Amino acid sequence: MNPPLRSADDREALIEGLSDGTIDVIATDHAPHSAEEKSRGLAGSAMGIVGLETAFPLLYTYLVKEGVITLEKLVLLMSDAPARRFGLDSGIRVGADANLALWDLSAEYEIDPKDFLSMGRATPFAGWKVNGACVETLYRGNTVWQMA
C-alpha cells in the first residue's frame, strides 16, 4: 500500500476523523496489478492493494456493525459525498441515473483473493470474516453485473 498502514494511534485518529466529520469522503484507488508486478520485492513491486472489492464489506463489518458509525454515514462517505465532490448525478430519486450497487448486508464470508473479479489479488485482508456482499450493480438503470 502507498502509503502503508500506520500505527494504532494513526488508525484511531482516522476513525475519529470519520466520526466527527473531519474526513468527509472514503474512496479507494483501484489499480489492479498482476502477480508478476507484485512479486518483485518491497522496493521493486507495484504499490497498492485491492480496495474496490473489500472496502465496503470491511468498513461495514468493522465500523458500522461495531457501532463506530451508522450505515447512513458510511453510504454518505462512500457514495453521496464523493458524487457531490465530483459533480456526479447520484442518489435514489426520480430523474437520477440509477447507478447503484445492491448489497446483501446479512451475507457473511471470508475474504479470499481467489474470488476477486479484478486482476489484482494483493490484500492484507485475506481470511478476514466480513459481512456485506455486492449482489448486483446497475448502470443507468441496467444490470451490468449480478452475483451468480
MODELLER restraints for C-alpha pairs under 7 A, 6 or more apart:
rsr = mdl.restraints
at = mdl.atoms
rsr.add(forms.Gaussian(group=physical.xy_distance, feature=features.Distance(at['CA:1:A'], at['CA:47:A']), mean=5.43, stdev=0.5))
rsr.add(forms.Gaussian(group=physical.xy_distance, feature=features.Distance(at['CA:1:A'], at['CA:48:A']), mean=4.19, stdev=0.5))
rsr.add(forms.Gaussian(group=physical.xy_distance, feature=features.Distance(at['CA:1:A'], at['CA:49:A']), mean=5.81, stdev=0.5))
rsr.add(forms.Gaussian(group=physical.xy_distance, feature=features.Distance(at['CA:2:A'], at['CA:47:A']), mean=5.94, stdev=0.5))
rsr.add(forms.Gaussian(group=physical.xy_distance, feature=features.Distance(at['CA:2:A'], at['CA:48:A']), mean=6.05, stdev=0.5))
rsr.add(forms.Gaussian(group=physical.xy_distance, feature=features.Distance(at['CA:17:A'], at['CA:23:A']), mean=5.13, stdev=0.5))
rsr.add(forms.Gaussian(group=physical.xy_distance, feature=features.Distance(at['CA:18:A'], at['CA:24:A']), mean=6.95, stdev=0.5))
rsr.add(forms.Gaussian(group=physical.xy_distance, feature=features.Distance(at['CA:19:A'], at['CA:69:A']), mean=6.31, stdev=0.5))
rsr.add(forms.Gaussian(group=physical.xy_distance, feature=features.Distance(at['CA:24:A'], at['CA:77:A']), mean=5.92, stdev=0.5))
rsr.add(forms.Gaussian(group=physical.xy_distance, feature=features.Distance(at['CA:24:A'], at['CA:81:A']), mean=6.83, stdev=0.5))
rsr.add(forms.Gaussian(group=physical.xy_distance, feature=features.Distance(at['CA:25:A'], at['CA:77:A']), mean=4.57, stdev=0.5))
rsr.add(forms.Gaussian(group=physical.xy_distance, feature=features.Distance(at['CA:25:A'], at['CA:78:A']), mean=6.16, stdev=0.5))
rsr.add(forms.Gaussian(group=physical.xy_distance, feature=features.Distance(at['CA:25:A'], at['CA:81:A']), mean=5.87, stdev=0.5))
rsr.add(forms.Gaussian(group=physical.xy_distance, feature=features.Distance(at['CA:25:A'], at['CA:82:A']), mean=5.95, stdev=0.5))
rsr.add(forms.Gaussian(group=physical.xy_distance, feature=features.Distance(at['CA:26:A'], at['CA:77:A']), mean=5.32, stdev=0.5))
rsr.add(forms.Gaussian(group=physical.xy_distance, feature=features.Distance(at['CA:26:A'], at['CA:78:A']), mean=5.01, stdev=0.5))
rsr.add(forms.Gaussian(group=physical.xy_distance, feature=features.Distance(at['CA:27:A'], at['CA:78:A']), mean=6.24, stdev=0.5))
rsr.add(forms.Gaussian(group=physical.xy_distance, feature=features.Distance(at['CA:28:A'], at['CA:51:A']), mean=5.61, stdev=0.5))
rsr.add(forms.Gaussian(group=physical.xy_distance, feature=features.Distance(at['CA:28:A'], at['CA:52:A']), mean=6.19, stdev=0.5))
rsr.add(forms.Gaussian(group=physical.xy_distance, feature=features.Distance(at['CA:29:A'], at['CA:51:A']), mean=6.87, stdev=0.5))
rsr.add(forms.Gaussian(group=physical.xy_distance, feature=features.Distance(at['CA:30:A'], at['CA:50:A']), mean=6.51, stdev=0.5))
rsr.add(forms.Gaussian(group=physical.xy_distance, feature=features.Distance(at['CA:30:A'], at['CA:51:A']), mean=6.27, stdev=0.5))
rsr.add(forms.Gaussian(group=physical.xy_distance, feature=features.Distance(at['CA:30:A'], at['CA:52:A']), mean=5.95, stdev=0.5))
rsr.add(forms.Gaussian(group=physical.xy_distance, feature=features.Distance(at['CA:32:A'], at['CA:50:A']), mean=6.55, stdev=0.5))
rsr.add(forms.Gaussian(group=physical.xy_distance, feature=features.Distance(at['CA:32:A'], at['CA:118:A']), mean=6.78, stdev=0.5))
rsr.add(forms.Gaussian(group=physical.xy_distance, feature=features.Distance(at['CA:32:A'], at['CA:119:A']), mean=5.65, stdev=0.5))
rsr.add(forms.Gaussian(group=physical.xy_distance, feature=features.Distance(at['CA:32:A'], at['CA:120:A']), mean=4.24, stdev=0.5))
rsr.add(forms.Gaussian(group=physical.xy_distance, feature=features.Distance(at['CA:33:A'], at['CA:46:A']), mean=6.98, stdev=0.5))
rsr.add(forms.Gaussian(group=physical.xy_distance, feature=features.Distance(at['CA:33:A'], at['CA:119:A']), mean=6.46, stdev=0.5))
rsr.add(forms.Gaussian(group=physical.xy_distance, feature=features.Distance(at['CA:33:A'], at['CA:120:A']), mean=4.91, stdev=0.5))
rsr.add(forms.Gaussian(group=physical.xy_distance, feature=features.Distance(at['CA:34:A'], at['CA:119:A']), mean=6.12, stdev=0.5))
rsr.add(forms.Gaussian(group=physical.xy_distance, feature=features.Distance(at['CA:34:A'], at['CA:120:A']), mean=5.74, stdev=0.5))
rsr.add(forms.Gaussian(group=physical.xy_distance, feature=features.Distance(at['CA:37:A'], at['CA:45:A']), mean=5.74, stdev=0.5))
rsr.add(forms.Gaussian(group=physical.xy_distance, feature=features.Distance(at['CA:37:A'], at['CA:46:A']), mean=5.76, stdev=0.5))
rsr.add(forms.Gaussian(group=physical.xy_distance, feature=features.Distance(at['CA:38:A'], at['CA:45:A']), mean=4.75, stdev=0.5))
rsr.add(forms.Gaussian(group=physical.xy_distance, feature=features.Distance(at['CA:38:A'], at['CA:46:A']), mean=5.65, stdev=0.5))
rsr.add(forms.Gaussian(group=physical.xy_distance, feature=features.Distance(at['CA:39:A'], at['CA:45:A']), mean=6.11, stdev=0.5))
rsr.add(forms.Gaussian(group=physical.xy_distance, feature=features.Distance(at['CA:49:A'], at['CA:122:A']), mean=4.97, stdev=0.5))
rsr.add(forms.Gaussian(group=physical.xy_distance, feature=features.Distance(at['CA:49:A'], at['CA:123:A']), mean=5.27, stdev=0.5))
rsr.add(forms.Gaussian(group=physical.xy_distance, feature=features.Distance(at['CA:50:A'], at['CA:120:A']), mean=6.06, stdev=0.5))
rsr.add(forms.Gaussian(group=physical.xy_distance, feature=features.Distance(at['CA:50:A'], at['CA:121:A']), mean=6.53, stdev=0.5))
rsr.add(forms.Gaussian(group=physical.xy_distance, feature=features.Distance(at['CA:50:A'], at['CA:122:A']), mean=5.87, stdev=0.5))
rsr.add(forms.Gaussian(group=physical.xy_distance, feature=features.Distance(at['CA:50:A'], at['CA:123:A']), mean=5.82, stdev=0.5))
rsr.add(forms.Gaussian(group=physical.xy_distance, feature=features.Distance(at['CA:53:A'], at['CA:116:A']), mean=6.88, stdev=0.5))
rsr.add(forms.Gaussian(group=physical.xy_distance, feature=features.Distance(at['CA:57:A'], at['CA:130:A']), mean=5.77, stdev=0.5))
rsr.add(forms.Gaussian(group=physical.xy_distance, feature=features.Distance(at['CA:57:A'], at['CA:131:A']), mean=5.58, stdev=0.5))
rsr.add(forms.Gaussian(group=physical.xy_distance, feature=features.Distance(at['CA:57:A'], at['CA:132:A']), mean=4.96, stdev=0.5))
rsr.add(forms.Gaussian(group=physical.xy_distance, feature=features.Distance(at['CA:57:A'], at['CA:133:A']), mean=6.87, stdev=0.5))
rsr.add(forms.Gaussian(group=physical.xy_distance, feature=features.Distance(at['CA:58:A'], at['CA:130:A']), mean=6.10, stdev=0.5))
rsr.add(forms.Gaussian(group=physical.xy_distance, feature=features.Distance(at['CA:60:A'], at['CA:131:A']), mean=6.98, stdev=0.5))
rsr.add(forms.Gaussian(group=physical.xy_distance, feature=features.Distance(at['CA:61:A'], at['CA:130:A']), mean=5.58, stdev=0.5))
rsr.add(forms.Gaussian(group=physical.xy_distance, feature=features.Distance(at['CA:61:A'], at['CA:131:A']), mean=5.56, stdev=0.5))
rsr.add(forms.Gaussian(group=physical.xy_distance, feature=features.Distance(at['CA:63:A'], at['CA:69:A']), mean=5.81, stdev=0.5))
rsr.add(forms.Gaussian(group=physical.xy_distance, feature=features.Distance(at['CA:64:A'], at['CA:70:A']), mean=5.32, stdev=0.5))
rsr.add(forms.Gaussian(group=physical.xy_distance, feature=features.Distance(at['CA:64:A'], at['CA:71:A']), mean=5.77, stdev=0.5))
rsr.add(forms.Gaussian(group=physical.xy_distance, feature=features.Distance(at['CA:80:A'], at['CA:90:A']), mean=6.89, stdev=0.5))
rsr.add(forms.Gaussian(group=physical.xy_distance, feature=features.Distance(at['CA:80:A'], at['CA:91:A']), mean=6.91, stdev=0.5))
rsr.add(forms.Gaussian(group=physical.xy_distance, feature=features.Distance(at['CA:83:A'], at['CA:89:A']), mean=6.76, stdev=0.5))
rsr.add(forms.Gaussian(group=physical.xy_distance, feature=features.Distance(at['CA:83:A'], at['CA:90:A']), mean=6.30, stdev=0.5))
rsr.add(forms.Gaussian(group=physical.xy_distance, feature=features.Distance(at['CA:89:A'], at['CA:96:A']), mean=6.29, stdev=0.5))
rsr.add(forms.Gaussian(group=physical.xy_distance, feature=features.Distance(at['CA:89:A'], at['CA:97:A']), mean=6.58, stdev=0.5))
rsr.add(forms.Gaussian(group=physical.xy_distance, feature=features.Distance(at['CA:90:A'], at['CA:96:A']), mean=6.06, stdev=0.5))
rsr.add(forms.Gaussian(group=physical.xy_distance, feature=features.Distance(at['CA:90:A'], at['CA:97:A']), mean=6.69, stdev=0.5))
rsr.add(forms.Gaussian(group=physical.xy_distance, feature=features.Distance(at['CA:90:A'], at['CA:99:A']), mean=6.93, stdev=0.5))
rsr.add(forms.Gaussian(group=physical.xy_distance, feature=features.Distance(at['CA:92:A'], at['CA:98:A']), mean=6.74, stdev=0.5))
rsr.add(forms.Gaussian(group=physical.xy_distance, feature=features.Distance(at['CA:97:A'], at['CA:140:A']), mean=4.74, stdev=0.5))
rsr.add(forms.Gaussian(group=physical.xy_distance, feature=features.Distance(at['CA:97:A'], at['CA:141:A']), mean=6.65, stdev=0.5))
rsr.add(forms.Gaussian(group=physical.xy_distance, feature=features.Distance(at['CA:98:A'], at['CA:138:A']), mean=6.75, stdev=0.5))
rsr.add(forms.Gaussian(group=physical.xy_distance, feature=features.Distance(at['CA:98:A'], at['CA:139:A']), mean=6.32, stdev=0.5))
rsr.add(forms.Gaussian(group=physical.xy_distance, feature=features.Distance(at['CA:98:A'], at['CA:140:A']), mean=4.97, stdev=0.5))
rsr.add(forms.Gaussian(group=physical.xy_distance, feature=features.Distance(at['CA:98:A'], at['CA:141:A']), mean=4.79, stdev=0.5))
rsr.add(forms.Gaussian(group=physical.xy_distance, feature=features.Distance(at['CA:99:A'], at['CA:138:A']), mean=5.30, stdev=0.5))
rsr.add(forms.Gaussian(group=physical.xy_distance, feature=features.Distance(at['CA:99:A'], at['CA:139:A']), mean=4.43, stdev=0.5))
rsr.add(forms.Gaussian(group=physical.xy_distance, feature=features.Distance(at['CA:99:A'], at['CA:140:A']), mean=5.34, stdev=0.5))
rsr.add(forms.Gaussian(group=physical.xy_distance, feature=features.Distance(at['CA:99:A'], at['CA:141:A']), mean=6.44, stdev=0.5))
rsr.add(forms.Gaussian(group=physical.xy_distance, feature=features.Distance(at['CA:100:A'], at['CA:137:A']), mean=5.79, stdev=0.5))
rsr.add(forms.Gaussian(group=physical.xy_distance, feature=features.Distance(at['CA:100:A'], at['CA:138:A']), mean=5.06, stdev=0.5))
rsr.add(forms.Gaussian(group=physical.xy_distance, feature=features.Distance(at['CA:100:A'], at['CA:139:A']), mean=6.68, stdev=0.5))
rsr.add(forms.Gaussian(group=physical.xy_distance, feature=features.Distance(at['CA:101:A'], at['CA:134:A']), mean=6.67, stdev=0.5))
rsr.add(forms.Gaussian(group=physical.xy_distance, feature=features.Distance(at['CA:101:A'], at['CA:136:A']), mean=5.89, stdev=0.5))
rsr.add(forms.Gaussian(group=physical.xy_distance, feature=features.Distance(at['CA:101:A'], at['CA:137:A']), mean=4.45, stdev=0.5))
rsr.add(forms.Gaussian(group=physical.xy_distance, feature=features.Distance(at['CA:101:A'], at['CA:138:A']), mean=6.32, stdev=0.5))
rsr.add(forms.Gaussian(group=physical.xy_distance, feature=features.Distance(at['CA:102:A'], at['CA:134:A']), mean=5.80, stdev=0.5))
rsr.add(forms.Gaussian(group=physical.xy_distance, feature=features.Distance(at['CA:102:A'], at['CA:135:A']), mean=5.75, stdev=0.5))
rsr.add(forms.Gaussian(group=physical.xy_distance, feature=features.Distance(at['CA:102:A'], at['CA:136:A']), mean=5.16, stdev=0.5))
rsr.add(forms.Gaussian(group=physical.xy_distance, feature=features.Distance(at['CA:102:A'], at['CA:137:A']), mean=6.24, stdev=0.5))
rsr.add(forms.Gaussian(group=physical.xy_distance, feature=features.Distance(at['CA:103:A'], at['CA:132:A']), mean=6.09, stdev=0.5))
rsr.add(forms.Gaussian(group=physical.xy_distance, feature=features.Distance(at['CA:103:A'], at['CA:133:A']), mean=5.45, stdev=0.5))
rsr.add(forms.Gaussian(group=physical.xy_distance, feature=features.Distance(at['CA:103:A'], at['CA:134:A']), mean=4.37, stdev=0.5))
rsr.add(forms.Gaussian(group=physical.xy_distance, feature=features.Distance(at['CA:103:A'], at['CA:135:A']), mean=5.53, stdev=0.5))
rsr.add(forms.Gaussian(group=physical.xy_distance, feature=features.Distance(at['CA:104:A'], at['CA:132:A']), mean=5.40, stdev=0.5))
rsr.add(forms.Gaussian(group=physical.xy_distance, feature=features.Distance(at['CA:104:A'], at['CA:133:A']), mean=5.27, stdev=0.5))
rsr.add(forms.Gaussian(group=physical.xy_distance, feature=features.Distance(at['CA:104:A'], at['CA:134:A']), mean=6.36, stdev=0.5))
rsr.add(forms.Gaussian(group=physical.xy_distance, feature=features.Distance(at['CA:104:A'], at['CA:135:A']), mean=6.52, stdev=0.5))
rsr.add(forms.Gaussian(group=physical.xy_distance, feature=features.Distance(at['CA:105:A'], at['CA:131:A']), mean=5.92, stdev=0.5))
rsr.add(forms.Gaussian(group=physical.xy_distance, feature=features.Distance(at['CA:105:A'], at['CA:132:A']), mean=4.09, stdev=0.5))
rsr.add(forms.Gaussian(group=physical.xy_distance, feature=features.Distance(at['CA:105:A'], at['CA:133:A']), mean=6.53, stdev=0.5))
rsr.add(forms.Gaussian(group=physical.xy_distance, feature=features.Distance(at['CA:106:A'], at['CA:131:A']), mean=6.18, stdev=0.5))
rsr.add(forms.Gaussian(group=physical.xy_distance, feature=features.Distance(at['CA:106:A'], at['CA:132:A']), mean=6.21, stdev=0.5))
rsr.add(forms.Gaussian(group=physical.xy_distance, feature=features.Distance(at['CA:107:A'], at['CA:131:A']), mean=5.40, stdev=0.5))
rsr.add(forms.Gaussian(group=physical.xy_distance, feature=features.Distance(at['CA:107:A'], at['CA:132:A']), mean=5.34, stdev=0.5))
rsr.add(forms.Gaussian(group=physical.xy_distance, feature=features.Distance(at['CA:107:A'], at['CA:133:A']), mean=5.83, stdev=0.5))
rsr.add(forms.Gaussian(group=physical.xy_distance, feature=features.Distance(at['CA:108:A'], at['CA:129:A']), mean=6.95, stdev=0.5))
rsr.add(forms.Gaussian(group=physical.xy_distance, feature=features.Distance(at['CA:108:A'], at['CA:130:A']), mean=5.65, stdev=0.5))
rsr.add(forms.Gaussian(group=physical.xy_distance, feature=features.Distance(at['CA:108:A'], at['CA:131:A']), mean=4.43, stdev=0.5))
rsr.add(forms.Gaussian(group=physical.xy_distance, feature=features.Distance(at['CA:108:A'], at['CA:132:A']), mean=6.64, stdev=0.5))
rsr.add(forms.Gaussian(group=physical.xy_distance, feature=features.Distance(at['CA:109:A'], at['CA:129:A']), mean=5.58, stdev=0.5))
rsr.add(forms.Gaussian(group=physical.xy_distance, feature=features.Distance(at['CA:109:A'], at['CA:130:A']), mean=5.66, stdev=0.5))
rsr.add(forms.Gaussian(group=physical.xy_distance, feature=features.Distance(at['CA:109:A'], at['CA:131:A']), mean=6.51, stdev=0.5))
rsr.add(forms.Gaussian(group=physical.xy_distance, feature=features.Distance(at['CA:110:A'], at['CA:127:A']), mean=5.35, stdev=0.5))
rsr.add(forms.Gaussian(group=physical.xy_distance, feature=features.Distance(at['CA:110:A'], at['CA:128:A']), mean=5.41, stdev=0.5))
rsr.add(forms.Gaussian(group=physical.xy_distance, feature=features.Distance(at['CA:110:A'], at['CA:129:A']), mean=4.33, stdev=0.5))
rsr.add(forms.Gaussian(group=physical.xy_distance, feature=features.Distance(at['CA:110:A'], at['CA:130:A']), mean=6.17, stdev=0.5))
rsr.add(forms.Gaussian(group=physical.xy_distance, feature=features.Distance(at['CA:111:A'], at['CA:125:A']), mean=6.56, stdev=0.5))
rsr.add(forms.Gaussian(group=physical.xy_distance, feature=features.Distance(at['CA:111:A'], at['CA:126:A']), mean=5.05, stdev=0.5))
rsr.add(forms.Gaussian(group=physical.xy_distance, feature=features.Distance(at['CA:111:A'], at['CA:127:A']), mean=5.24, stdev=0.5))
rsr.add(forms.Gaussian(group=physical.xy_distance, feature=features.Distance(at['CA:111:A'], at['CA:128:A']), mean=5.54, stdev=0.5))
rsr.add(forms.Gaussian(group=physical.xy_distance, feature=features.Distance(at['CA:111:A'], at['CA:129:A']), mean=6.42, stdev=0.5))
rsr.add(forms.Gaussian(group=physical.xy_distance, feature=features.Distance(at['CA:112:A'], at['CA:126:A']), mean=5.31, stdev=0.5))
rsr.add(forms.Gaussian(group=physical.xy_distance, feature=features.Distance(at['CA:112:A'], at['CA:127:A']), mean=6.28, stdev=0.5))
rsr.add(forms.Gaussian(group=physical.xy_distance, feature=features.Distance(at['CA:113:A'], at['CA:121:A']), mean=5.06, stdev=0.5))
rsr.add(forms.Gaussian(group=physical.xy_distance, feature=features.Distance(at['CA:113:A'], at['CA:126:A']), mean=6.51, stdev=0.5))
rsr.add(forms.Gaussian(group=physical.xy_distance, feature=features.Distance(at['CA:135:A'], at['CA:146:A']), mean=5.67, stdev=0.5))
rsr.add(forms.Gaussian(group=physical.xy_distance, feature=features.Distance(at['CA:135:A'], at['CA:147:A']), mean=4.91, stdev=0.5))
rsr.add(forms.Gaussian(group=physical.xy_distance, feature=features.Distance(at['CA:136:A'], at['CA:143:A']), mean=6.93, stdev=0.5))
rsr.add(forms.Gaussian(group=physical.xy_distance, feature=features.Distance(at['CA:136:A'], at['CA:145:A']), mean=5.60, stdev=0.5))
rsr.add(forms.Gaussian(group=physical.xy_distance, feature=features.Distance(at['CA:136:A'], at['CA:146:A']), mean=4.29, stdev=0.5))
rsr.add(forms.Gaussian(group=physical.xy_distance, feature=features.Distance(at['CA:136:A'], at['CA:147:A']), mean=6.21, stdev=0.5))
rsr.add(forms.Gaussian(group=physical.xy_distance, feature=features.Distance(at['CA:137:A'], at['CA:143:A']), mean=5.80, stdev=0.5))
rsr.add(forms.Gaussian(group=physical.xy_distance, feature=features.Distance(at['CA:137:A'], at['CA:144:A']), mean=5.80, stdev=0.5))
rsr.add(forms.Gaussian(group=physical.xy_distance, feature=features.Distance(at['CA:137:A'], at['CA:145:A']), mean=5.14, stdev=0.5))
rsr.add(forms.Gaussian(group=physical.xy_distance, feature=features.Distance(at['CA:137:A'], at['CA:146:A']), mean=6.42, stdev=0.5))
rsr.add(forms.Gaussian(group=physical.xy_distance, feature=features.Distance(at['CA:138:A'], at['CA:144:A']), mean=5.58, stdev=0.5))
